[in-house]
Amino acid sequence: DDGVGIAFLVLDPADRARLQFMTTSRTFDKLSAPTSIDFDDPDSPVVTALGDQYVVTFHSDNGVVIGPSIFGAVLDAKGAVVRAPVSMTAGAAHARGNATYSYGDRFVMVWADDRSGTYQLYAQTFDKKLSPLTQVLRLTNTQSLTLDPALAPSSDGGLGVLYSDQGTGDFQTFFMRLDARAGYSNLMPALQSSRMKNV
């Protein structure tokens, strides 16, 4: 499939954020009409392509409270909603800032939530129906805030995770690796994270 999915927020007449989605070609010459994804107070949507479908993941933020979960919705190749938003994570008062990477028939999601008392990073693999394929894996274990994951693949199928940690008082950038040698039936973090040096 040569399509590209685009998720974005618009403000309604009452200045409330609304989540919309559209598709286009890789040359951006065939833009579909926007589709509304019905959800109150969405924030920071991320798009993952899974074969002939798209998954949009996001958290909720009403300007006062960030919600308890990362949510996901499934759309078809034309941008029509085939599964309305559902909660994909549980066990925390607040969850935010997810990143995803697709393996075609499944995808890995990394996010931050505060189930341990402070924001830490967690990872899990899901199928096209947003059903979990693995247990939740905790990636970080600090007493400080750990936020803003970003993912990139390596040549052997592993994933690099870049993230921010406030352990020194100011946010610093760290990197860890997720090992894919088990075919993502299990996710395995690197034994240690490394801090990126300021340049």
N, C-alpha and C positions, 0 to 999 in steps of 0.2 A: 504494500500500500504506500502510495506517494503522498498521502494527505498529511496535513499538519493541524493539530488541535491547539486552540488558543482559549484560555480561560482568563477572565478579567472581571473587575468590579465596576459597577456603575452606581450612581446615587439616584434614588427615586425622588419624587417631588417632596417627600418628607425628610430628605437628606439621610436616608438609611441605605446602607450598602446592599446591593443585589448582585448575585453571582450570575454571569452569563458565559456562554461558550459558543464558539464558531469554528468552522473548519476552512482550510484553504489548501491550495496546492503548494508544492515546494517552491514554485516560482511566484507564488502569491498573486496569481491571476484569476483564481476562481474562489471568491470569498462567499461563504454561505451566510444566510441570515442568522442573526444571533438567536440562541436558544436560552431561555431562562431556566436556571436550576433553583427550585424553590427552597429557600433556607433563610432563616433570620440571622442577621449579623455575621455573614461569612467574612473571612480574612485570609490573605496570603495563599491563593489557590495555586496548585501545582498540577501539571498535566503529565500523564504517563500514557504512551501508546502501547496497546496490547493487541497485536494482530490487526483485526478489523474493528477494534473498539478503543475507546479512550477511558481512562480513569482520571477523575479530578479529585484531588485530596486538598483539605483545607482545615483551618480551625475557626472557632467563633470568637468574636470580640465585639462587645457592645459599647466599647469606649470606657467602660468601668471594670468589667470582669472578663478575663479570657476563659473560655469554656473548658469543660473537663475532658474533651476528646479531640482526636483527629477524626474528621469525617470524610467519607468517600462517596462519589456518585459515578455511575457507569453510563457512557454514551456510545451510540453506534457510529459507524464511519461517516454518516451524514450529520452527526451532531444532535441526534434525538436522544432524549433521556430514556434509558432502558432500565435503570435502577436509581431510584431516588436516594438522596443522601442518607447514609447510615453511619453510626458510630463504629470506628475501627479499632479504637483503643479504650481501655477501661482501667480503673484503679487509681486515678489521680483527680485532684481538684482542678488542675489546670494542665493543658497540653497545647503546644504551639510549635511552629517552625519545622514542618516536615520536608524531607527530600526523598525522591523516589528514583529507582532505576529499573527499567524493564528488561526481562529476558524473553520476551515474546509471548510466552504462555503464563507467566507469573512475574511478580515484581517485588522488589525489596523496598521497604519504607523505613526510614530512620527519622525519629522525632524526639522532641524534648518534652518531658512531663515531670511533675513534682510529687510523684507517689512516695518518694523517699524523704520528702521534706524540702529538698531543693531541686531545681531543674537539672535532670540528668538525661543522657541520650539512651534511647532504646531502639531496637531493630526487630523487624518481623517480615516474613515473606507471605504474600497473599496471591490467590489465584484471580482469574478474570471476574469471578463473582464476588470478590472482596472477602472470601473465606480464608482464614489463616491456614498456612501450610506448615508453619513452624511455631514453636513457642516464642514468647517474647524474650529477647536477649538484651540484657543490660550492657551497654557499651562503656559507660563511664561510672566512676565511683569516687566522687569528690564531695567536699563540704561546700563548694562554691557553685555558682550558676554555670551551667554548660548548655549552650544554645547554638542555633543557626547552623545546622549541618548542611553540607553540600557533598554530593556523591560524584565519583568518576570511575569508570572501569579500567582495569589493567588488562594486559594482553592475555593473561591466563584465566580471565573470567572473574577475578576478584574485584573488590570495590575499595577505593580509597575514600575515607571520610574526613573531610575538613570541617572543623568546628571551632567555636569560641568558648573560652573558659576564663572565669574571673578569679582564679585562685590566687593571683598575685595582687589583687586589689583593682587592677585594670584588666580589661579583657585582653587576652592573648590568643593567638591562633595555634591550634594543634592539629595533628594529623594521625589517623590510625588506619589500619587495613582490615577489611573483612575477607576471610579466606573462603573461596568457593570450591575447594577440592572435593567437598562432599556433595557437589551438585545442588547446593542450597537446600538440601533436605535438612541441613543444619547450618546455621551461621556461626562462624568462629571469629572472634575479634583477635587482633594482634595482642601479644602479651603486654605491650606497652605503647603509649602514645608519645609522640615527639612534638616538642614545641617548635613552631616555625620562627626563625630568627628575624628580627626587624632589620630591614635594609634601607 
